[in-house]
């Protein structure tokens, strides 16, 4: 095969790109000619690497192939037609749908940009684990926003969280939770996010969180969870405490596998807030 000049090589690559894209779309050269307004003879020369086509005619060919002109003109050799078509498809999605698509891709193929994901820290765990207290202190330390997802849900619902379930039901609550999480991720490139304890039980929502954030499980014993909730002024567990404790242990056991999917785990039982915060900072800084 004779050595080709850079111009000749580029024309061959351009022709191959047109030919491959047309084949992917199951489009005959005759159909492309009719759609683009460029003659079949001209297209044959172009696909054969012998084209000397004007920029206006080339734009018509690109439009007929549903490609942006830069995608057709680019000089990179290793850029598949599938990637180009996928990019064009994704560009048509709304921001929220794009976030969902990214979550699906990350779930299937892994995180492609771990540095971007690390800019958001999400704290998971049951109530009383210290998510709000430690999350707020960590956000202050990093000088980034602190977001409590439950408060975002209350803001959207227009009622306290305790009334959301009774007024709207669990299914509606889950939709609000997912929608609020997507809004927070879209709005904040950097943030510390305190999530609700049950978020991990919603697979799609949890996967969205894991795809967009560095997740940390704040772990505590069932006894400490109970003591901290009571210390917050909620005396409901004192009524039928034995049964409440059994339920709490069951929930912890049930969610253990899900919580362990977090990027890091911090044991807060028997530790002061200052000690837990130092551990959280060390885990994040060394991740």
CORWODA-V280895 format. One line per field, one symbol per residue. ss: DSSP state (H for helix, E for strand, - for the rest). phi: phi as a letter, one per 20 degrees, with the letter a starting at -180 (. if undefined). burial: b if it has 24 or more other ideal C-beta (glycine too) atoms within 12 Angstrom, else e. Layout:
ss=???
phi=???
burial=???
This chain:
ss=-----HHHHHHHHHHHHHHHHHHH----HHHHHHHH---HHHHHHHH-------HHHHHHHHHH----HHHHH-------HHHHHHHHHHH---HHHHHHHHHHHHHHH----HHHHH-EEEEE------HHHHHHHHHHHH--EEEEHHHHHHHHH---HHHHHHHH-HHHHHHHHHHHHHHHHHH---EEEE----HHH-HHHHHHHHHH-EEEEEE--HHHHHHHHHH----HHH--HHHHHHHHHHHHHHHHHHH----EEEE-----HHHHHHHHHHHHH--
phi=.ffdfgffffffffffffffffffeldffffffffendfffffffffendfcefffffffffffemdfggffegdfeebffgfffffffffeefgffffffffffffecnfecffffffddddcpfgnfofffffffffffelcfdcdfffffffffnbggfefffednfffgfffffffffffffedfcaddedffegfedgffffffffdceeceedbffffgfffffffoeegffemggffffffffffffegfffffffbccedfmdfgffffffffffffdf
burial=eeeeeeeeeebbbbbbbbbbbbeeeeeebeebbeebebeeebbeebbebebebeeebbebbbebbbbeeebbeeeeeeeebeebeeebeeeeeeeeeebbebbeebeeeeeeeeeebbbbbbbbbbbbbbbbbbbbbbbeebeebbbbbbbbbeebbeeebeebeeeeeeeebbebbbbbbbbbbeebebbbbbbbbbbbbbebbbbbbbbbbbbbbbbbebebbbbbbeeeeeeebeeeeeeeeeebeebbeebeebbebbbbbbebbeeeeeebbebbbebbeee
